[in-house]
Amino acid sequence: MSAEMKRIMVTGAVGQIGSELTMALREKYGNDNVLATGHKTQPSKTLLESGPFEFINVSKRETFDDLIKKYRIDTIYHMSAILSAAGEKNPKLCWDVNMNGTSNILDAAVDHKLVRVFIPSSIAAFGPETPRLNTPNDTILKPKTMYGVTKVAGELLCDYYVKRFNVDVRGCRYPGIISYETLPGGGTTDYAVAIFFEAVKTKSYTCFLREDSRLPMMYMPDCLKATFDLMEADFSKLKHHSDFNVTAMSFSAGELAAEIKKHIPEFRVAYEPDFRQAIADSWPQSIDDTAAREEWGWKPDYDLTRMTEDMLGVLQKRFEAGTLNY
Ligand code: SER
């Protein structure tokens, strides 16, 4: 990251990505230089004791505007969002948090002359009319979920702020993110995390997607790497801004189960698709991330085999120590 990015605020810092991103940023830039913010959910002891934390509501700018001054923030990672499945249960809330949140962060970037902002998008930006295999970066964006609608609008808004107000904002379309520190909440790809915890804990799992549902995915270390690499890229060389496709692997629920069975042969999976199946069916099966590779050198480290080994290694140790917490 460039020298001028010294004082960072993370929104959604209690969430799946935000919690690990905050700790990685604190490691890189110093605990006191990274303000973690959340909304209602109590932060972990680790997050709370390692640096500053404040409760905010991203859809109400007055709840965080003074914090930008107080902490002399120059960079924001805007990770708070209502995900796809939760968004279908409460579309109005999804619109409010995702759209007003993004718009408030961008306005704050202009008014406080922030150095840089990260606002992620998602594979949810795509829809059933999009080519589902090797989905190109620049393609049809007609999502059918409220979450997807807010992500496409967010991407367009970011581009608008780049052009109109010279804001340095970047972001990528995260695929499903797999991790073991903080559980995801309200997403369609959440099964790919739950399956690991259940495999270790109960040796059985009932999946809410069909066995042949294939989606693009990424392991948390690659998610953090993509985020940092994009934030460090030379802005003048970027042709895209907040809509980079990134991927690391694609697998079906059945293929993930088979990979886990290589380590835990007695593991059993049942499939009982619910309303999230229609969401998964409207998303790509695999992603073409050539633009990210060409414009800022994106390259993932983890494939299905390596990610599964790592996940199970960590969770098995926790299970044996009685600290799985699931
Ligand atoms: N993981 C997200 C979801 O399933 C996709 O961005 O909603």
Boltz pocket constraint, residues with backbone or C-beta under 6 A from the ligand:
constraints:
  - pocket:
      binder: B
      contacts: [[A, 83], [A, 84], [A, 85], [A, 121], [A, 122], [A, 123], [A, 124], [A, 147], [A, 174], [A, 175], [A, 176], [A, 177], [A, 186], [A, 187], [A, 188], [A, 189], [A, 190]]
      max_distance: 6.0
